């Protein structure tokens, strides 16, 4: 993990808490001056696995085989992840996930075996 990864996670969590408090206390979304702040994306374990496998160089079909899910399911999940992380493409998706510290320090960086 990037040496500032934990700090990024903490700051992201603080923004989430601040936004949720503002929503509960005032019945409106928290404004950052430049617009409405979005709540932090919630990425489940499968989403993290998909991101990690894509980072390791697998294509959608190989990710599907590795996780035992459908190819189309992987495509839909990738689109959803891009939307949640506000990434315009797959490279931006990986960069944003890295920036948010979503990859574990022990994540393998070489392509995984594809049965």
C-alpha positions as CSV (number, residue, x, y, z in Angstrom):
1,X,0.0,0.0,0.0
2,X,1.2,3.5,-0.7
3,X,2.7,5.0,2.4
4,X,-0.1,7.5,2.6
5,X,-2.8,4.9,1.9
6,X,-4.0,4.7,5.5
7,X,-4.2,8.5,5.7
8,X,-6.3,8.6,2.5
9,X,-8.6,6.0,4.0
10,X,-8.9,8.0,7.3
11,X,-9.6,11.3,5.4
12,X,-12.2,9.5,3.2
13,X,-13.9,8.1,6.3
14,X,-13.9,11.5,8.0
15,X,-15.5,13.1,4.9
16,X,-18.2,10.3,4.9
17,X,-18.9,10.9,8.6
18,X,-19.1,14.7,8.0
19,X,-21.5,14.2,5.1
20,X,-23.7,11.8,6.9
21,X,-23.9,14.0,10.0
22,X,-24.9,17.0,7.8
23,X,-27.5,14.9,6.1
24,X,-29.0,13.7,9.4
25,X,-28.7,17.1,11.3
26,X,-29.8,19.4,8.5
27,X,-31.7,17.2,6.1
28,X,-29.5,18.2,3.2
29,X,-26.3,17.0,1.6
30,X,-23.0,18.5,2.7
31,X,-21.8,21.2,0.3
32,X,-18.1,21.6,-0.3
33,X,-18.4,24.9,-1.9
34,X,-17.6,23.4,-5.3
35,X,-20.7,21.2,-5.3
36,X,-22.3,18.5,-3.3
37,X,-20.0,16.0,-1.8
38,X,-20.7,12.4,-2.7
39,X,-20.7,9.8,0.0
40,X,-17.7,7.4,0.0
41,X,-18.2,4.4,-2.3
42,X,-18.8,1.1,-0.6
43,X,-16.9,-1.6,-2.4
44,X,-17.6,-5.2,-1.4
45,X,-15.1,-8.1,-1.3
46,X,-15.9,-9.2,-4.8
47,X,-15.4,-5.7,-6.1
48,X,-11.9,-5.6,-4.5
49,X,-11.1,-9.0,-5.9
50,X,-12.2,-7.8,-9.4
51,X,-10.1,-4.7,-9.1
52,X,-7.1,-6.7,-7.9
53,X,-7.3,-9.2,-10.7
54,X,-7.7,-6.5,-13.3
55,X,-4.7,-4.8,-11.8
56,X,-2.8,-8.1,-12.2
57,X,-3.5,-8.0,-15.9
58,X,-6.4,-10.4,-16.3
59,X,-9.1,-9.7,-18.8
60,X,-12.9,-9.9,-17.9
61,X,-13.2,-13.6,-19.1
62,X,-10.2,-14.7,-16.9
63,X,-11.5,-12.7,-13.9
64,X,-14.9,-14.5,-14.4
65,X,-13.2,-17.9,-14.5
66,X,-11.0,-17.1,-11.5
67,X,-14.0,-16.0,-9.4
68,X,-16.5,-18.5,-10.7
69,X,-19.0,-15.9,-11.9
70,X,-20.3,-15.0,-15.4
71,X,-18.3,-13.0,-17.9
72,X,-21.2,-10.5,-18.3
73,X,-21.4,-10.2,-14.5
74,X,-17.8,-9.1,-14.4
75,X,-18.5,-6.5,-17.1
76,X,-21.4,-5.2,-15.2
77,X,-19.4,-5.1,-12.0
78,X,-16.6,-3.2,-13.7
79,X,-19.0,-0.6,-15.0
80,X,-20.5,-0.3,-11.5
81,X,-17.0,0.2,-10.0
82,X,-16.2,2.8,-12.6
83,X,-19.4,4.7,-11.7
84,X,-18.8,4.4,-7.9
85,X,-15.2,5.5,-8.2
86,X,-16.0,8.1,-10.8
87,X,-13.5,6.7,-13.2
88,X,-13.8,7.4,-17.0
89,X,-12.0,4.2,-18.0
90,X,-10.3,1.1,-16.7
91,X,-6.9,2.7,-16.3
92,X,-8.5,5.5,-14.3
93,X,-10.4,2.9,-12.3
94,X,-7.1,1.3,-11.2
95,X,-5.5,4.6,-10.5
96,X,-8.5,5.7,-8.4
97,X,-8.6,2.4,-6.5
98,X,-4.9,2.8,-5.8
99,X,-5.4,6.4,-4.7
100,X,-8.1,5.3,-2.2
101,X,-5.9,2.5,-0.8
102,X,-8.3,-0.3,-1.9
103,X,-5.4,-2.7,-2.8
104,X,-3.9,-4.6,0.1
105,X,-0.1,-4.5,0.7
106,X,0.1,-8.2,0.0
107,X,-1.8,-8.0,-3.3
108,X,0.0,-10.0,-5.9
109,X,1.4,-7.9,-8.8
110,X,2.0,-10.7,-11.3
111,X,-0.8,-12.2,-13.4
112,X,-2.8,-14.9,-11.5
113,X,-3.1,-18.4,-12.9
114,X,-6.1,-18.9,-15.1
115,X,-6.9,-22.6,-14.8
